[in-house]
Amino acid sequence: MPNLVFVWLGNELPSWAKISLSMCSRFNSCKIVLLCNKSLGTVRGNFTQIYIEDFYQQPEFICKWYASKVNSFRDGFWIKTSERFFILEQYMLAFHINKIFHAEIDNLIFNISGLANNLDLLQSGIFCPRDADNRGIASFIYINNVESLKILRRYYETNYLESINDMKFMGKLLNNQKNYFHSLPTDNSLPVDNRRWGTLDPSLTGGIFDAASIGQYLLGIDIRNSYYPTFNGFVNENASRYINEFDFLIDKQNSNLYISENINHPRIKVYNLHIHSKNFYIIKNVGLEKIILRLKQGQKTFVGWKPPFFKRKVFYNQFLF
């Protein structure tokens, strides 16, 4: 089974990220790898930690990109989200690895046993979900051909000043390099919705993938993006038109999340949940099952506010709306 690889660029790993790694490790039997800077130090957990500086040579154009206006947003956030692909390419080449899963660290990855086999039978390259015709979101992706990462890097080298983020770059490649870039099905791929952009058939992949909208609906948006207290039940502009009618179910015994169009339709597996709010504390302290139940009952749950008071378990037990 391919490794599940996370990339973290920075000097400090947030506590919510440690919870994410712990949960992903508990839900999966594959080897989990954290690629990070040496300045982060040793992080305790059930995963393999590899320092980026031991194998990675930064491409020359990255320095020019950091000097551009794109770097002004959250200390080069959009550049870092793109640079992770170059890190993944050199990681696969340096360690002679042919296939990997990669997830952004604010994702909860459920049981993915059998997923690599499903995708290997379909295509070769990079498999990525997208939530719009022009936007791919690498929340959780699969790579079974390192050549696709080389194509991605070369595209960046000549076009890196044209788009401000990795989502637009990935969208262009999903549209224009279909031999190497493949669209994974999302909540928009269910029969009740079936948006216009083409994706792989959920029946062939064995499930769907969360670009962002399912995680935002169940657990809200990043509190840094709002001046007000945030709650779950958020529906973003690219979510399925019927997301508030979907039925969600947690299978704790097999570490799976399922979705159906309603209680009368068959369930389909959801491989990942993109926790855009970064609020893994509420999953740990309250439980995803309780949060889903409250939504079924028409009740929203408080997600957070900018003041850092939302880690306490006692707070969550008393502050559910």
N, C-alpha and C positions, 0 to 999 in steps of 0.2 A: 504494500500500500504506500503511495507517495507521501512524502513529508508534508505537513501543514506548516507553512512558513509565514511568520509575521516579521515586519520590518519596523523598527523604531529609531528615528533620528532625533537625538536630543540627549541632554545630560541627566534627565530624571524621568523615571517611569511612574506615571500616576498610579495611585492605589486601585483605581477602577480597572486599569489595564491588567493588574495582577490578578484581580478577580476574574476577568475575562479569560486569561490564560489558564487559570485553575479550572474554570468550568469547561472550557474546550478540551482540556486534558481529560477531565472526568467523563465527557461524553464520547470520546473517540479513542480508538486503540492505535492510531497511527502515531508516528514520531512527530513531536511538535518542536519547531525550531524558532528561536528568537534571534534575528539579526539586529545588532544594536552597536552603538558606539562604545569604545573602551571607557569613555568618561562616565558611562552609566554604572560601571562597576559590576559586581556579581549580584545577580537577582536570584533569589531562592525560589524554586518551583519545580514541578514535574515536567521540565522541558530542557532542551539543549540550547545553550546560549553560545552564539558565535559572534566575535567582534568583526564589524564591517571593515575596519582598517587592516585586518589580516589578509584580505583578499581583494579589496575593491580599489580601483583606480578611477577617480572621478573624471568623466569626459570633459574635454576642454571647454565646450560651449556652456557648461553649467556655471562656470565662474562668471561669464558674461551675463548669464541669465540672473544670477544673484545680484548683479549690479544694476539690473533694470528695475522699473517701477513695480513689477510684479512682486518683488521682495518686500514691499511695504506692508502687505497683509499678514498679520500674525507671524512675524519673523520668518518670512519665506515659505509659508504653509503650502501654497500651490506649487512651488518648485519642489518641495520635499515629496509631495504626493506623486509627482512625476519621477523624481530621482529614484524612488524605490524600484521602478522597473529596471533601471540600469544596474542596480544592486542585485536584483534577482537574476539578471542575465549573467553577471560575473560570478555569482554564487553557484549557479548551475554549471557553469564552465569550469570553475576552480575545483569543484567537488565531484565533477563527472556525473552529474545527476540529469536524468532525461525527463523526469516528470515531477511536478510539484503542485500542491494546492497553495494558494496564497490568499490571506484574508487581512483586511484592515483590522486593527486590534480592537476596534469598538464593535466587533461582530461576535455574536454567539453562534458557534458552529455546532450543529447537532450531528447525529450519527451519519457519517459519510461513507461507511463501508459499502463497497460496491459501486460507488459513484464513478471512480476512475475507470473502471471497466466499462460502464455504460457510455461514457464520453469517448473512450478510446475506439469504440466500435463505430462512432459517428463521424469524427473529423480529427484533424491534426492542427495544432496551433494554440491559440489563446481563446478560452471560453469565458465570456464576460456578460453579465446581465446589463441591460440598459432600460431606462425608464422613459426615454423619448427617442425620436427618430435620429436625433443628432447628438445623443449623449449616452456614453457607456459609463457605468459606475462599477469600479473594480472593488466592490465591497467583499466579494468572495469569487475568486476565479480559479481556473484550472489551466495549467500549461503543460502540454505533452510534446512540445517541439520548441527547442530553444531558438530556432531560426526565426520564430515569430517575434521574439524579444529583440533580435538584431534588426528586424524590419522596423519595429517600433522605435528603436534608438535612432536609426538613420532618418526616420521621418521627423523626429524631434530635432535632429541636428540642423535640418534645413528649414524648419517651420516653427521653432520654439517661441518666436516672438509674435506669432499670429494668434494664438489662443492663450487665455490666462490660466486654464486648468486642464488637468489630466482627463476629465470627463469629456470635454470637447474633442481632444485628441483621439481618445478611444472611440468616440462616436464616428469620427471620420474614417478610422481604420476598419471599424465594423461594417461601414457602408461601402468602402472602396477596396478593401483587401480581403475579400470573402474566402479566399483559399486558406488564409491563416488566422482570421479573426471571426469568431462565431458567437452569435447572440444567444445567451441562455434565457429560458422562459422565466417570467416573473408573474406577479399577480395580474398584470395586464394580458397574460397569455391564456388565462382561463376562458373556456368557451363563452361564458356570459359576457365577456368584454372583447377579447381578441383584437387588440390594437393593430394598426396598419403595418408596423415594422415587423419583418419576419424574424422568428426565433425558432430554435430547435423545439421539437414536439415534447411537451412534458411527459408524455407516456414513454418516450425513448430515454429521456434523461432520468426518469424515475422520480421526478419531483420538480418544484420550482425554486427560484432563488429570490432573495430580497435585495433589490437595488438600494432602496431606502424607505419606501412607503409603508411596508408592513411594520418595520421597527418603529417608525414615527407614529403610526397609528396605535400600536400597543404600548409604547413607552415614551412618546413625545419627542420633541426636538431639543437640540443643544441649547442649554440655558443661556449660553453666551450670545445667542441670536435673538434674545428677547429681553425687554426691560421689565416684563411683568412675570408673575408666577406662571409656570407652565404646567400643563396637564396632558395626559394622554388623550387619545381620540383625535389626534391631529391628522388631517387629510391634506397631503400636499398636492400641488397642481398636476402631478403626473401619476398619481395613484389611480388604481382601478376605480371606475365610477361607482362600483358596488362594494367597496371595501368595508363600509360600515354595515353591510348585510352578511359578510362572510362569517362562517362559523370556525373557530379555532379550537384545537384540542391538543393537550400535552400528553404524550405517552412517556411517563417518567421511567418505566421499566426498561424501555428500549432507547431512551434518550432521543426522542423524535418529537417534532412539531408538525401538526397536520392542519390543513385548511380545506374547507369545502365552500361551494357557492351558497349553500344553505344546508340545513340539517337533513334535507332529503336527497342531497347529491353525494356522490362518492368523495371520500377524503383523498387528498393528495399531499405528499410530503413537502415540507419546507426545509431546505438544507441549512439555511442561515437566517439569522435575525440581525439586521443592522441597527444597533442601539445608538442612534444618532444623538440621543441625550447624554450618552456616556454614563447613564445611571444604572450601573450594575449592582449598586448597593440595594436598590429596591427589589431586584430579582433575588438577591441573596437573603435579604431580611424579611421580605413580604412573600415572595414567590410569584412566578409568572402565572401559575394556575389561578391564584386569587385575583390578579390583575385582569386576566381574561374573563373570569366569572363576573367581575364588576362591570366590565364593558357589556357583556351579554344582558346584564340587568339594567343597562342604561346609565350606569354610574361611572364618572371619570375619576381617575386617581391623580393626585398631586405628584408631579415629577420633580420640580425643583425651582429654585430661584438663585440669583447670582450670589448672595451671601452664602458662605460655605457651611450651612447648618444642616445639610441633608444627609449626613452619614450615619446619624444616630438611629439605632433600631427603634428606640422608644419613640422617637419623633414620627417615624413612619406608622407605627401602630396607632398613633393618635391623630394623624394628619391625613387620613384618607377621606376624600370627598365623594 
